[in-house]
Amino acid sequence: MEHIAGYSSDVETTLTLNADGTYLLTQTFKEKQNERDKLRGTFQVLDGNILILVHPSSDDNIFYKMKNYSSIILIDSSKNEPKRKEAKHFVLRKKA
């Protein structure tokens, strides 16, 4: 099991990757009195560094690019990273 987390000013994101190929993505929204959204599904790794979170009830898959061993960044379906100024808000780091 791998825990990866990120924080921005209004959202805390935790991604758990399980050895069986499933994931749990939890987002806690501070503006909404700590309301939580939880997504579950399967994940795949493409090209050795692209992580796809497959959402079972829609075609809205989520894509992350592995930056290094301890961090990933949210990307769009065309593998584009966020603009440099905003990038820090889309990075998740491995938790010990």
N, C-alpha and C positions, 0 to 999 in steps of 0.2 A: 504494500500500500504506500502510495506517495501522496503527500499533502503539499499543495502549492497555494500560496495566498498572496493577495495584493490589496492595497488600500488606496482609495482616493478620498477626497474631502467629504464625499457623500455616500460612497458605496464600499463595503468590504466584501471581497470576493475570495472564496476558498474552493479549490478544485482538488478532489480526491480521485486518484487513479488507482484502480484495483488490479491485482495480478490476473484476474479473470477477464480483463478487457472491458470492464464497466467503469463508469465515472459517476461522481456526484458533484455538481456545481451549485454552490450556495452563494447567493448574493444578499447581503443585508443592507437595507436602505435606511440611512440615518435620518433623512428628511421625513420618512414615513413611519416614524416611531419604531424604528428597528424592524420593519416588516421584512420578511424573508421570502425569497423565491428559491425553489430547489428544482433543479433539472437533473434527470437521471437518463442514462443511455449507455451506448458503447463508444469506444474510441478506437481510432486507427492512427498509425504513423505512416506518413508518405514521404518519400525521398529522404528518409533518415532524419528529417528535422521539422516536418510539418505535422502537427497534431490536429486531428479532426475529431471534434465531439459530435457524434451523430445523435440528433434529437429524434426519438422514435415516432413522435406524433406529428411531426412537421418536416418540411424540407429546409428548415432554418438551422443548418449545421453551423457550428462555431469552429473557427480556425485559429490556431496558435502556432507561432514559429518558435522553435527552440533557439534561444540566443546562446546559451552555454549550458553546462551541467546543472546549474542552479536557478535558471530563470527562463521564462517564456514570455512572448508578447502577442497580444491579440492582433490578428491580421484579417483582411477581408478575403473573400473567396478567390480573388485574383492574386493573392499572396503579397499584397501591399501593406506595409507597416503604417501606423499612424504618423502624422507629421512630427518632426523632432520635438517641437514645443509641447505637444500633447502626449507624447509617447510614454512618459513616466506614469501616466494614469492607467495604462493598459498592460503593464508588466506585472507578472505574478512570479514570486520567488519561493523557492523550496523551503519548507519549514523543517526544522530538525525534529 
